[in-house]
Amino acid sequence: MYFVYILKLNNGQYYSGYSSNLKQRVVDHKKGRIDATKNFRPLDLVYYAGFKTRKLATNFEKYLESSSGFAFRNKHLI
């Protein structure tokens, strides 16, 4: 199973990603082990969803990073 997640960073922005091990990935983000968020350590996991395949998870993550996905995220997920 793969998870798409959204983290709220300490600068007020949001970061989305995917992983097959959500718990460990969040720990890695909080400890500064992930380059994309190490300067703005996450405060909270605000959303996650599970998908059966990696392809479905990556497609949803890419959607969240698009302009329409950004609007969907702000209206429905956070």
PyMOL commands that set and color helices and strands:
alter all, ss='L'
color gray80, all
select helices_A, chain A and resi 22-30+54-64+67-77
alter helices_A, ss='H'
color red, helices_A
select strands_A, chain A and resi 2-9+14-19+42-51
alter strands_A, ss='S'
color yellow, strands_A
deselect
rebuild
show_as cartoon
